[in-house]
């Protein structure tokens, strides 16, 4: 009996060791996953659906999102009167690097974003390093295009924007598409396509599986 009891105890110890090893492997897998970061810039007159939809979806994917306000205050009044309290002022994150910089549309919000020297500097560095940049609605035409980020002539990349601004894009081949990915630049059309854009950004920053998981949980058709 004593021998049998010892065997049982040894088996329990081995099982516990195996469980601990498995737990350690799982912990290591989580630790090994790189943290993804995103900057979402907003200004007075930014389109609130386009801003909040992307912020919310990225955070569901465990992306660390910083909402940065252009201007002197953290509180921003958006295009339809919604008030958003930003995480930081844009000047506070001027020295940081992000996996994604996203600029929502809305007017005059997009114009204010384009006029922000700190944001423009961040966007230029992001573009030069070929890290992800995303824009929607007016922003592809009002922010990215004047900065040369959509190219020109034969070198113009495919992009889309709100129909009111689409004619300003240098490459017209996909202006009617809802979301267009051209290398590290992702563009979309408006509030009604913001969730599709957000899920595409999850695919690019995290994985297809995570985008499908989040889209399914949010009851998005064809996520």
mmCIF file of the C-alpha atoms, coordinates in Angstrom:
data_MODEL
# 
_entry.id   MODEL 
# 
loop_
_atom_site.group_PDB 
_atom_site.id 
_atom_site.type_symbol 
_atom_site.label_atom_id 
_atom_site.label_alt_id 
_atom_site.label_comp_id 
_atom_site.label_asym_id 
_atom_site.label_entity_id 
_atom_site.label_seq_id 
_atom_site.pdbx_PDB_ins_code 
_atom_site.Cartn_x 
_atom_site.Cartn_y 
_atom_site.Cartn_z 
_atom_site.occupancy 
_atom_site.B_iso_or_equiv 
_atom_site.pdbx_formal_charge 
_atom_site.auth_seq_id 
_atom_site.auth_comp_id 
_atom_site.auth_asym_id 
_atom_site.auth_atom_id 
_atom_site.pdbx_PDB_model_num 
ATOM 1   C CA . UNK A 1 1   ? 0.000   0.000  0.000   1.00 0.00 ? 1   UNK A CA 1 
ATOM 2   C CA . UNK A 1 2   ? 2.817   2.373  0.872   1.00 0.00 ? 2   UNK A CA 1 
ATOM 3   C CA . UNK A 1 3   ? 4.449   1.678  -2.497  1.00 0.00 ? 3   UNK A CA 1 
ATOM 4   C CA . UNK A 1 4   ? 1.166   2.329  -4.327  1.00 0.00 ? 4   UNK A CA 1 
ATOM 5   C CA . UNK A 1 5   ? 0.645   5.568  -2.407  1.00 0.00 ? 5   UNK A CA 1 
ATOM 6   C CA . UNK A 1 6   ? 4.155   6.695  -3.304  1.00 0.00 ? 6   UNK A CA 1 
ATOM 7   C CA . UNK A 1 7   ? 3.467   5.965  -6.967  1.00 0.00 ? 7   UNK A CA 1 
ATOM 8   C CA . UNK A 1 8   ? 0.260   8.023  -6.812  1.00 0.00 ? 8   UNK A CA 1 
ATOM 9   C CA . UNK A 1 9   ? 2.098   10.914 -5.167  1.00 0.00 ? 9   UNK A CA 1 
ATOM 10  C CA . UNK A 1 10  ? 4.829   10.742 -7.793  1.00 0.00 ? 10  UNK A CA 1 
ATOM 11  C CA . UNK A 1 11  ? 2.225   10.778 -10.538 1.00 0.00 ? 11  UNK A CA 1 
ATOM 12  C CA . UNK A 1 12  ? 0.573   13.834 -8.985  1.00 0.00 ? 12  UNK A CA 1 
ATOM 13  C CA . UNK A 1 13  ? 3.919   15.609 -8.829  1.00 0.00 ? 13  UNK A CA 1 
ATOM 14  C CA . UNK A 1 14  ? 4.602   14.782 -12.482 1.00 0.00 ? 14  UNK A CA 1 
ATOM 15  C CA . UNK A 1 15  ? 1.147   15.996 -13.500 1.00 0.00 ? 15  UNK A CA 1 
ATOM 16  C CA . UNK A 1 16  ? 1.636   19.232 -11.571 1.00 0.00 ? 16  UNK A CA 1 
ATOM 17  C CA . UNK A 1 17  ? 5.009   19.754 -13.218 1.00 0.00 ? 17  UNK A CA 1 
ATOM 18  C CA . UNK A 1 18  ? 3.490   19.154 -16.647 1.00 0.00 ? 18  UNK A CA 1 
ATOM 19  C CA . UNK A 1 19  ? 0.659   21.625 -15.887 1.00 0.00 ? 19  UNK A CA 1 
ATOM 20  C CA . UNK A 1 20  ? 3.176   24.208 -14.710 1.00 0.00 ? 20  UNK A CA 1 
ATOM 21  C CA . UNK A 1 21  ? 5.231   23.722 -17.859 1.00 0.00 ? 21  UNK A CA 1 
ATOM 22  C CA . UNK A 1 22  ? 2.135   24.138 -20.021 1.00 0.00 ? 22  UNK A CA 1 
ATOM 23  C CA . UNK A 1 23  ? 1.141   27.276 -18.119 1.00 0.00 ? 23  UNK A CA 1 
ATOM 24  C CA . UNK A 1 24  ? 4.638   28.676 -18.529 1.00 0.00 ? 24  UNK A CA 1 
ATOM 25  C CA . UNK A 1 25  ? 4.528   27.985 -22.268 1.00 0.00 ? 25  UNK A CA 1 
ATOM 26  C CA . UNK A 1 26  ? 1.175   29.769 -22.533 1.00 0.00 ? 26  UNK A CA 1 
ATOM 27  C CA . UNK A 1 27  ? 2.493   32.713 -20.543 1.00 0.00 ? 27  UNK A CA 1 
ATOM 28  C CA . UNK A 1 28  ? 5.574   32.876 -22.721 1.00 0.00 ? 28  UNK A CA 1 
ATOM 29  C CA . UNK A 1 29  ? 3.441   32.844 -25.871 1.00 0.00 ? 29  UNK A CA 1 
ATOM 30  C CA . UNK A 1 30  ? 1.459   35.816 -24.549 1.00 0.00 ? 30  UNK A CA 1 
ATOM 31  C CA . UNK A 1 31  ? 4.630   37.605 -23.544 1.00 0.00 ? 31  UNK A CA 1 
ATOM 32  C CA . UNK A 1 32  ? 6.218   36.958 -26.932 1.00 0.00 ? 32  UNK A CA 1 
ATOM 33  C CA . UNK A 1 33  ? 3.352   38.686 -28.750 1.00 0.00 ? 33  UNK A CA 1 
ATOM 34  C CA . UNK A 1 34  ? 4.546   42.188 -29.657 1.00 0.00 ? 34  UNK A CA 1 
ATOM 35  C CA . UNK A 1 35  ? 2.551   45.085 -28.286 1.00 0.00 ? 35  UNK A CA 1 
ATOM 36  C CA . UNK A 1 36  ? 0.903   47.041 -31.068 1.00 0.00 ? 36  UNK A CA 1 
ATOM 37  C CA . UNK A 1 37  ? 0.408   50.781 -30.734 1.00 0.00 ? 37  UNK A CA 1 
ATOM 38  C CA . UNK A 1 38  ? -1.766  53.280 -32.548 1.00 0.00 ? 38  UNK A CA 1 
ATOM 39  C CA . UNK A 1 39  ? -2.142  57.043 -32.533 1.00 0.00 ? 39  UNK A CA 1 
ATOM 40  C CA . UNK A 1 40  ? -5.564  58.445 -33.374 1.00 0.00 ? 40  UNK A CA 1 
ATOM 41  C CA . UNK A 1 41  ? -5.418  62.204 -33.931 1.00 0.00 ? 41  UNK A CA 1 
ATOM 42  C CA . UNK A 1 42  ? -8.558  64.272 -33.452 1.00 0.00 ? 42  UNK A CA 1 
ATOM 43  C CA . UNK A 1 43  ? -9.365  67.960 -33.757 1.00 0.00 ? 43  UNK A CA 1 
ATOM 44  C CA . UNK A 1 44  ? -12.347 70.248 -33.482 1.00 0.00 ? 44  UNK A CA 1 
ATOM 45  C CA . UNK A 1 45  ? -14.735 69.137 -36.204 1.00 0.00 ? 45  UNK A CA 1 
ATOM 46  C CA . UNK A 1 46  ? -13.428 65.568 -36.571 1.00 0.00 ? 46  UNK A CA 1 
ATOM 47  C CA . UNK A 1 47  ? -16.083 63.008 -37.485 1.00 0.00 ? 47  UNK A CA 1 
ATOM 48  C CA . UNK A 1 48  ? -16.916 61.213 -34.245 1.00 0.00 ? 48  UNK A CA 1 
ATOM 49  C CA . UNK A 1 49  ? -18.081 57.885 -35.677 1.00 0.00 ? 49  UNK A CA 1 
ATOM 50  C CA . UNK A 1 50  ? -14.900 57.597 -37.734 1.00 0.00 ? 50  UNK A CA 1 
ATOM 51  C CA . UNK A 1 51  ? -12.781 58.351 -34.675 1.00 0.00 ? 51  UNK A CA 1 
ATOM 52  C CA . UNK A 1 52  ? -14.486 56.319 -31.958 1.00 0.00 ? 52  UNK A CA 1 
ATOM 53  C CA . UNK A 1 53  ? -15.287 53.278 -34.111 1.00 0.00 ? 53  UNK A CA 1 
ATOM 54  C CA . UNK A 1 54  ? -11.619 52.738 -34.935 1.00 0.00 ? 54  UNK A CA 1 
ATOM 55  C CA . UNK A 1 55  ? -10.461 53.427 -31.363 1.00 0.00 ? 55  UNK A CA 1 
ATOM 56  C CA . UNK A 1 56  ? -12.969 50.959 -29.918 1.00 0.00 ? 56  UNK A CA 1 
ATOM 57  C CA . UNK A 1 57  ? -12.228 48.197 -32.431 1.00 0.00 ? 57  UNK A CA 1 
ATOM 58  C CA . UNK A 1 58  ? -8.459  48.465 -32.065 1.00 0.00 ? 58  UNK A CA 1 
ATOM 59  C CA . UNK A 1 59  ? -8.747  48.308 -28.282 1.00 0.00 ? 59  UNK A CA 1 
ATOM 60  C CA . UNK A 1 60  ? -10.851 45.150 -28.585 1.00 0.00 ? 60  UNK A CA 1 
ATOM 61  C CA . UNK A 1 61  ? -7.840  43.696 -30.414 1.00 0.00 ? 61  UNK A CA 1 
ATOM 62  C CA . UNK A 1 62  ? -5.548  44.674 -27.499 1.00 0.00 ? 62  UNK A CA 1 
ATOM 63  C CA . UNK A 1 63  ? -3.869  47.418 -29.508 1.00 0.00 ? 63  UNK A CA 1 
ATOM 64  C CA . UNK A 1 64  ? -2.637  50.217 -27.236 1.00 0.00 ? 64  UNK A CA 1 
ATOM 65  C CA . UNK A 1 65  ? -4.407  53.287 -28.604 1.00 0.00 ? 65  UNK A CA 1 
ATOM 66  C CA . UNK A 1 66  ? -3.526  56.882 -27.772 1.00 0.00 ? 66  UNK A CA 1 
ATOM 67  C CA . UNK A 1 67  ? -6.150  59.448 -28.720 1.00 0.00 ? 67  UNK A CA 1 
ATOM 68  C CA . UNK A 1 68  ? -4.301  62.738 -29.177 1.00 0.00 ? 68  UNK A CA 1 
ATOM 69  C CA . UNK A 1 69  ? -5.978  66.122 -29.480 1.00 0.00 ? 69  UNK A CA 1 
ATOM 70  C CA . UNK A 1 70  ? -4.729  68.769 -31.859 1.00 0.00 ? 70  UNK A CA 1 
ATOM 71  C CA . UNK A 1 71  ? -4.984  72.076 -30.044 1.00 0.00 ? 71  UNK A CA 1 
ATOM 72  C CA . UNK A 1 72  ? -4.570  73.438 -26.535 1.00 0.00 ? 72  UNK A CA 1 
ATOM 73  C CA . UNK A 1 73  ? -7.233  71.341 -24.776 1.00 0.00 ? 73  UNK A CA 1 
ATOM 74  C CA . UNK A 1 74  ? -7.865  67.659 -24.226 1.00 0.00 ? 74  UNK A CA 1 
ATOM 75  C CA . UNK A 1 75  ? -11.592 68.065 -24.856 1.00 0.00 ? 75  UNK A CA 1 
ATOM 76  C CA . UNK A 1 76  ? -12.544 68.103 -28.512 1.00 0.00 ? 76  UNK A CA 1 
ATOM 77  C CA . UNK A 1 77  ? -15.976 68.973 -29.910 1.00 0.00 ? 77  UNK A CA 1 
ATOM 78  C CA . UNK A 1 78  ? -16.548 66.817 -32.963 1.00 0.00 ? 78  UNK A CA 1 
ATOM 79  C CA . UNK A 1 79  ? -18.457 67.494 -36.166 1.00 0.00 ? 79  UNK A CA 1 
ATOM 80  C CA . UNK A 1 80  ? -21.872 66.566 -34.733 1.00 0.00 ? 80  UNK A CA 1 
ATOM 81  C CA . UNK A 1 81  ? -21.316 68.078 -31.312 1.00 0.00 ? 81  UNK A CA 1 
ATOM 82  C CA . UNK A 1 82  ? -20.048 64.964 -29.528 1.00 0.00 ? 82  UNK A CA 1 
ATOM 83  C CA . UNK A 1 83  ? -17.393 65.806 -26.944 1.00 0.00 ? 83  UNK A CA 1 
ATOM 84  C CA . UNK A 1 84  ? -14.358 63.523 -26.677 1.00 0.00 ? 84  UNK A CA 1 
ATOM 85  C CA . UNK A 1 85  ? -11.719 63.735 -23.960 1.00 0.00 ? 85  UNK A CA 1 
ATOM 86  C CA . UNK A 1 86  ? -8.398  62.783 -25.517 1.00 0.00 ? 86  UNK A CA 1 
ATOM 87  C CA . UNK A 1 87  ? -5.710  60.778 -23.735 1.00 0.00 ? 87  UNK A CA 1 
ATOM 88  C CA . UNK A 1 88  ? -3.066  63.382 -24.526 1.00 0.00 ? 88  UNK A CA 1 
ATOM 89  C CA . UNK A 1 89  ? -2.302  66.493 -26.521 1.00 0.00 ? 89  UNK A CA 1 
ATOM 90  C CA . UNK A 1 90  ? -0.492  65.853 -29.770 1.00 0.00 ? 90  UNK A CA 1 
ATOM 91  C CA . UNK A 1 91  ? 2.588   67.693 -28.489 1.00 0.00 ? 91  UNK A CA 1 
ATOM 92  C CA . UNK A 1 92  ? 2.835   65.194 -25.612 1.00 0.00 ? 92  UNK A CA 1 
ATOM 93  C CA . UNK A 1 93  ? 3.428   62.292 -28.015 1.00 0.00 ? 93  UNK A CA 1 
ATOM 94  C CA . UNK A 1 94  ? 5.674   64.102 -30.505 1.00 0.00 ? 94  UNK A CA 1 
ATOM 95  C CA . UNK A 1 95  ? 8.683   61.950 -29.646 1.00 0.00 ? 95  UNK A CA 1 
ATOM 96  C CA . UNK A 1 96  ? 6.867   58.612 -29.709 1.00 0.00 ? 96  UNK A CA 1 
ATOM 97  C CA . UNK A 1 97  ? 6.703   55.993 -32.456 1.00 0.00 ? 97  UNK A CA 1 
ATOM 98  C CA . UNK A 1 98  ? 3.508   54.116 -33.322 1.00 0.00 ? 98  UNK A CA 1 
ATOM 99  C CA . UNK A 1 99  ? 2.697   51.099 -35.453 1.00 0.00 ? 99  UNK A CA 1 
ATOM 100 C CA . UNK A 1 100 ? -0.278  53.027 -36.849 1.00 0.00 ? 100 UNK A CA 1 
ATOM 101 C CA . UNK A 1 101 ? -1.233  56.676 -37.195 1.00 0.00 ? 101 UNK A CA 1 
ATOM 102 C CA . UNK A 1 102 ? -4.882  57.209 -38.067 1.00 0.00 ? 102 UNK A CA 1 
ATOM 103 C CA . UNK A 1 103 ? -6.546  60.461 -39.116 1.00 0.00 ? 103 UNK A CA 1 
ATOM 104 C CA . UNK A 1 104 ? -10.352 60.570 -39.228 1.00 0.00 ? 104 UNK A CA 1 
ATOM 105 C CA . UNK A 1 105 ? -12.298 62.812 -41.555 1.00 0.00 ? 105 UNK A CA 1 
ATOM 106 C CA . UNK A 1 106 ? -14.944 65.397 -40.903 1.00 0.00 ? 106 UNK A CA 1 
ATOM 107 C CA . UNK A 1 107 ? -14.654 69.064 -41.688 1.00 0.00 ? 107 UNK A CA 1 
ATOM 108 C CA . UNK A 1 108 ? -13.122 71.275 -40.541 1.00 0.00 ? 108 UNK A CA 1 
ATOM 109 C CA . UNK A 1 109 ? -11.465 68.537 -38.460 1.00 0.00 ? 109 UNK A CA 1 
ATOM 110 C CA . UNK A 1 110 ? -9.373  67.171 -41.326 1.00 0.00 ? 110 UNK A CA 1 
ATOM 111 C CA . UNK A 1 111 ? -8.198  70.684 -42.185 1.00 0.00 ? 111 UNK A CA 1 
ATOM 112 C CA . UNK A 1 112 ? -7.132  71.271 -38.573 1.00 0.00 ? 112 UNK A CA 1 
ATOM 113 C CA . UNK A 1 113 ? -5.182  67.989 -38.617 1.00 0.00 ? 113 UNK A CA 1 
ATOM 114 C CA . UNK A 1 114 ? -3.384  68.989 -41.816 1.00 0.00 ? 114 UNK A CA 1 
ATOM 115 C CA . UNK A 1 115 ? -2.460  72.360 -40.274 1.00 0.00 ? 115 UNK A CA 1 
ATOM 116 C CA . UNK A 1 116 ? -0.888  70.742 -37.174 1.00 0.00 ? 116 UNK A CA 1 
ATOM 117 C CA . UNK A 1 117 ? 2.906   70.829 -37.579 1.00 0.00 ? 117 UNK A CA 1 
ATOM 118 C CA . UNK A 1 118 ? 3.488   68.182 -34.901 1.00 0.00 ? 118 UNK A CA 1 
ATOM 119 C CA . UNK A 1 119 ? 1.106   65.726 -36.541 1.00 0.00 ? 119 UNK A CA 1 
ATOM 120 C CA . UNK A 1 120 ? 2.552   66.412 -39.985 1.00 0.00 ? 120 UNK A CA 1 
ATOM 121 C CA . UNK A 1 121 ? 6.050   65.670 -38.649 1.00 0.00 ? 121 UNK A CA 1 
ATOM 122 C CA . UNK A 1 122 ? 4.808   62.391 -37.156 1.00 0.00 ? 122 UNK A CA 1 
ATOM 123 C CA . UNK A 1 123 ? 3.059   61.458 -40.403 1.00 0.00 ? 123 UNK A CA 1 
ATOM 124 C CA . UNK A 1 124 ? 6.136   62.202 -42.511 1.00 0.00 ? 124 UNK A CA 1 
ATOM 125 C CA . UNK A 1 125 ? 8.315   60.018 -40.264 1.00 0.00 ? 125 UNK A CA 1 
ATOM 126 C CA . UNK A 1 126 ? 5.672   57.269 -40.333 1.00 0.00 ? 126 UNK A CA 1 
ATOM 127 C CA . UNK A 1 127 ? 5.495   57.393 -44.120 1.00 0.00 ? 127 UNK A CA 1 
ATOM 128 C CA . UNK A 1 128 ? 9.256   57.388 -44.566 1.00 0.00 ? 128 UNK A CA 1 
ATOM 129 C CA . UNK A 1 129 ? 9.556   54.328 -42.303 1.00 0.00 ? 129 UNK A CA 1 
ATOM 130 C CA . UNK A 1 130 ? 6.661   52.649 -44.162 1.00 0.00 ? 130 UNK A CA 1 
ATOM 131 C CA . UNK A 1 131 ? 4.722   52.135 -40.949 1.00 0.00 ? 131 UNK A CA 1 
ATOM 132 C CA . UNK A 1 132 ? 0.953   51.982 -41.273 1.00 0.00 ? 132 UNK A CA 1 
ATOM 133 C CA . UNK A 1 133 ? -1.015  55.175 -41.984 1.00 0.00 ? 133 UNK A CA 1 
ATOM 134 C CA . UNK A 1 134 ? -4.800  55.239 -42.270 1.00 0.00 ? 134 UNK A CA 1 
ATOM 135 C CA . UNK A 1 135 ? -7.227  57.969 -43.279 1.00 0.00 ? 135 UNK A CA 1 
ATOM 136 C CA . UNK A 1 136 ? -10.934 58.138 -44.001 1.00 0.00 ? 136 UNK A CA 1 
ATOM 137 C CA . UNK A 1 137 ? -13.548 60.421 -45.535 1.00 0.00 ? 137 UNK A CA 1 
ATOM 138 C CA . UNK A 1 138 ? -12.031 63.866 -46.195 1.00 0.00 ? 138 UNK A CA 1 
ATOM 139 C CA . UNK A 1 139 ? -8.648  63.002 -44.678 1.00 0.00 ? 139 UNK A CA 1 
ATOM 140 C CA . UNK A 1 140 ? -7.112  61.126 -47.647 1.00 0.00 ? 140 UNK A CA 1 
ATOM 141 C CA . UNK A 1 141 ? -7.649  64.207 -49.822 1.00 0.00 ? 141 UNK A CA 1 
ATOM 142 C CA . UNK A 1 142 ? -7.215  66.961 -47.223 1.00 0.00 ? 142 UNK A CA 1 
ATOM 143 C CA . UNK A 1 143 ? -4.351  65.463 -45.165 1.00 0.00 ? 143 UNK A CA 1 
ATOM 144 C CA . UNK A 1 144 ? -2.491  62.694 -47.007 1.00 0.00 ? 144 UNK A CA 1 
ATOM 145 C CA . UNK A 1 145 ? -2.601  63.960 -50.580 1.00 0.00 ? 145 UNK A CA 1 
ATOM 146 C CA . UNK A 1 146 ? -1.173  67.453 -49.942 1.00 0.00 ? 146 UNK A CA 1 
ATOM 147 C CA . UNK A 1 147 ? 1.669   65.792 -48.007 1.00 0.00 ? 147 UNK A CA 1 
ATOM 148 C CA . UNK A 1 148 ? 2.535   63.678 -51.052 1.00 0.00 ? 148 UNK A CA 1 
ATOM 149 C CA . UNK A 1 149 ? 1.638   60.407 -49.350 1.00 0.00 ? 149 UNK A CA 1 
ATOM 150 C CA . UNK A 1 150 ? -0.626  59.245 -52.169 1.00 0.00 ? 150 UNK A CA 1 
ATOM 151 C CA . UNK A 1 151 ? 2.024   59.772 -54.842 1.00 0.00 ? 151 UNK A CA 1 
ATOM 152 C CA . UNK A 1 152 ? 1.601   61.533 -58.160 1.00 0.00 ? 152 UNK A CA 1 
ATOM 153 C CA . UNK A 1 153 ? 1.263   60.683 -61.847 1.00 0.00 ? 153 UNK A CA 1 
ATOM 154 C CA . UNK A 1 154 ? 2.264   57.127 -62.675 1.00 0.00 ? 154 UNK A CA 1 
ATOM 155 C CA . UNK A 1 155 ? 3.472   56.657 -59.090 1.00 0.00 ? 155 UNK A CA 1 
ATOM 156 C CA . UNK A 1 156 ? 0.123   57.530 -57.499 1.00 0.00 ? 156 UNK A CA 1 
ATOM 157 C CA . UNK A 1 157 ? -1.160  54.769 -55.242 1.00 0.00 ? 157 UNK A CA 1 
ATOM 158 C CA . UNK A 1 158 ? -4.692  53.436 -55.171 1.00 0.00 ? 158 UNK A CA 1 
ATOM 159 C CA . UNK A 1 159 ? -6.865  55.126 -52.563 1.00 0.00 ? 159 UNK A CA 1 
ATOM 160 C CA . UNK A 1 160 ? -10.413 56.101 -51.754 1.00 0.00 ? 160 UNK A CA 1 
ATOM 161 C CA . UNK A 1 161 ? -12.210 58.897 -49.920 1.00 0.00 ? 161 UNK A CA 1 
ATOM 162 C CA . UNK A 1 162 ? -15.653 60.383 -49.361 1.00 0.00 ? 162 UNK A CA 1 
ATOM 163 C CA . UNK A 1 163 ? -17.358 60.979 -52.731 1.00 0.00 ? 163 UNK A CA 1 
ATOM 164 C CA . UNK A 1 164 ? -17.233 64.737 -52.145 1.00 0.00 ? 164 UNK A CA 1 
ATOM 165 C CA . UNK A 1 165 ? -13.407 64.576 -51.996 1.00 0.00 ? 165 UNK A CA 1 
ATOM 166 C CA . UNK A 1 166 ? -12.632 61.561 -54.195 1.00 0.00 ? 166 UNK A CA 1 
ATOM 167 C CA . UNK A 1 167 ? -11.992 63.626 -57.324 1.00 0.00 ? 167 UNK A CA 1 
ATOM 168 C CA . UNK A 1 168 ? -8.951  65.148 -55.578 1.00 0.00 ? 168 UNK A CA 1 
ATOM 169 C CA . UNK A 1 169 ? -7.145  61.798 -55.350 1.00 0.00 ? 169 UNK A CA 1 
ATOM 170 C CA . UNK A 1 170 ? -4.341  61.322 -57.892 1.00 0.00 ? 170 UNK A CA 1 
ATOM 171 C CA . UNK A 1 171 ? -5.254  57.701 -58.668 1.00 0.00 ? 171 UNK A CA 1 
ATOM 172 C CA . UNK A 1 172 ? -8.938  57.241 -59.507 1.00 0.00 ? 172 UNK A CA 1 
ATOM 173 C CA . UNK A 1 173 ? -8.892  53.483 -60.112 1.00 0.00 ? 173 UNK A CA 1 
ATOM 174 C CA . UNK A 1 174 ? -10.425 52.465 -56.758 1.00 0.00 ? 174 UNK A CA 1 
ATOM 175 C CA . UNK A 1 175 ? -12.163 55.588 -55.487 1.00 0.00 ? 175 UNK A CA 1 
ATOM 176 C CA . UNK A 1 176 ? -15.485 53.707 -55.290 1.00 0.00 ? 176 UNK A CA 1 
ATOM 177 C CA . UNK A 1 177 ? -14.071 50.937 -53.071 1.00 0.00 ? 177 UNK A CA 1 
ATOM 178 C CA . UNK A 1 178 ? -15.055 51.007 -49.403 1.00 0.00 ? 178 UNK A CA 1 
ATOM 179 C CA . UNK A 1 179 ? -11.565 50.254 -48.037 1.00 0.00 ? 179 UNK A CA 1 
ATOM 180 C CA . UNK A 1 180 ? -8.341  50.355 -50.062 1.00 0.00 ? 180 UNK A CA 1 
ATOM 181 C CA . UNK A 1 181 ? -4.965  49.088 -48.851 1.00 0.00 ? 181 UNK A CA 1 
ATOM 182 C CA . UNK A 1 182 ? -1.919  50.215 -50.818 1.00 0.00 ? 182 UNK A CA 1 
ATOM 183 C CA . UNK A 1 183 ? 1.221   49.033 -49.070 1.00 0.00 ? 183 UNK A CA 1 
ATOM 184 C CA . UNK A 1 184 ? 1.321   50.753 -45.691 1.00 0.00 ? 184 UNK A CA 1 
ATOM 185 C CA . UNK A 1 185 ? -1.425  53.286 -46.558 1.00 0.00 ? 185 UNK A CA 1 
ATOM 186 C CA . UNK A 1 186 ? -5.060  52.387 -45.867 1.00 0.00 ? 186 UNK A CA 1 
ATOM 187 C CA . UNK A 1 187 ? -7.956  54.638 -46.881 1.00 0.00 ? 187 UNK A CA 1 
ATOM 188 C CA . UNK A 1 188 ? -11.719 54.478 -46.571 1.00 0.00 ? 188 UNK A CA 1 
ATOM 189 C CA . UNK A 1 189 ? -14.834 56.466 -47.486 1.00 0.00 ? 189 UNK A CA 1 
ATOM 190 C CA . UNK A 1 190 ? -16.883 57.637 -44.489 1.00 0.00 ? 190 UNK A CA 1 
ATOM 191 C CA . UNK A 1 191 ? -18.820 56.857 -41.297 1.00 0.00 ? 191 UNK A CA 1 
ATOM 192 C CA . UNK A 1 192 ? -20.584 53.883 -42.904 1.00 0.00 ? 192 UNK A CA 1 
ATOM 193 C CA . UNK A 1 193 ? -17.270 52.209 -43.793 1.00 0.00 ? 193 UNK A CA 1 
ATOM 194 C CA . UNK A 1 194 ? -15.436 52.993 -40.544 1.00 0.00 ? 194 UNK A CA 1 
ATOM 195 C CA . UNK A 1 195 ? -15.965 49.543 -39.022 1.00 0.00 ? 195 UNK A CA 1 
ATOM 196 C CA . UNK A 1 196 ? -14.686 47.830 -42.166 1.00 0.00 ? 196 UNK A CA 1 
ATOM 197 C CA . UNK A 1 197 ? -11.611 50.053 -42.019 1.00 0.00 ? 197 UNK A CA 1 
ATOM 198 C CA . UNK A 1 198 ? -11.126 49.267 -38.334 1.00 0.00 ? 198 UNK A CA 1 
ATOM 199 C CA . UNK A 1 199 ? -11.237 45.509 -38.937 1.00 0.00 ? 199 UNK A CA 1 
ATOM 200 C CA . UNK A 1 200 ? -8.779  45.839 -41.807 1.00 0.00 ? 200 UNK A CA 1 
ATOM 201 C CA . UNK A 1 201 ? -6.408  47.661 -39.446 1.00 0.00 ? 201 UNK A CA 1 
ATOM 202 C CA . UNK A 1 202 ? -6.757  44.796 -36.957 1.00 0.00 ? 202 UNK A CA 1 
ATOM 203 C CA . UNK A 1 203 ? -5.807  42.394 -39.762 1.00 0.00 ? 203 UNK A CA 1 
ATOM 204 C CA . UNK A 1 204 ? -2.715  44.430 -40.563 1.00 0.00 ? 204 UNK A CA 1 
ATOM 205 C CA . UNK A 1 205 ? -1.612  45.100 -36.974 1.00 0.00 ? 205 UNK A CA 1 
ATOM 206 C CA . UNK A 1 206 ? -2.612  41.836 -35.286 1.00 0.00 ? 206 UNK A CA 1 
ATOM 207 C CA . UNK A 1 207 ? -3.953  38.989 -37.441 1.00 0.00 ? 207 UNK A CA 1 
ATOM 208 C CA . UNK A 1 208 ? -6.763  37.828 -39.697 1.00 0.00 ? 208 UNK A CA 1 
ATOM 209 C CA . UNK A 1 209 ? -7.932  35.509 -36.932 1.00 0.00 ? 209 UNK A CA 1 
ATOM 210 C CA . UNK A 1 210 ? -8.282  38.359 -34.435 1.00 0.00 ? 210 UNK A CA 1 
ATOM 211 C CA . UNK A 1 211 ? -10.197 40.458 -36.963 1.00 0.00 ? 211 UNK A CA 1 
ATOM 212 C CA . UNK A 1 212 ? -12.559 37.556 -37.643 1.00 0.00 ? 212 UNK A CA 1 
ATOM 213 C CA . UNK A 1 213 ? -12.992 36.945 -33.923 1.00 0.00 ? 213 UNK A CA 1 
ATOM 214 C CA . UNK A 1 214 ? -13.818 40.576 -33.172 1.00 0.00 ? 214 UNK A CA 1 
ATOM 215 C CA . UNK A 1 215 ? -16.017 40.962 -36.220 1.00 0.00 ? 215 UNK A CA 1 
ATOM 216 C CA . UNK A 1 216 ? -17.977 37.879 -35.227 1.00 0.00 ? 216 UNK A CA 1 
ATOM 217 C CA . UNK A 1 217 ? -18.408 39.055 -31.636 1.00 0.00 ? 217 UNK A CA 1 
ATOM 218 C CA . UNK A 1 218 ? -19.631 42.433 -32.924 1.00 0.00 ? 218 UNK A CA 1 
ATOM 219 C CA . UNK A 1 219 ? -22.093 40.680 -35.286 1.00 0.00 ? 219 UNK A CA 1 
ATOM 220 C CA . UNK A 1 220 ? -20.462 42.163 -38.375 1.00 0.00 ? 220 UNK A CA 1 
ATOM 221 C CA . UNK A 1 221 ? -21.567 40.370 -41.533 1.00 0.00 ? 221 UNK A CA 1 
ATOM 222 C CA . UNK A 1 222 ? -18.664 39.050 -43.610 1.00 0.00 ? 222 UNK A CA 1 
ATOM 223 C CA . UNK A 1 223 ? -16.156 40.219 -40.968 1.00 0.00 ? 223 UNK A CA 1 
# 
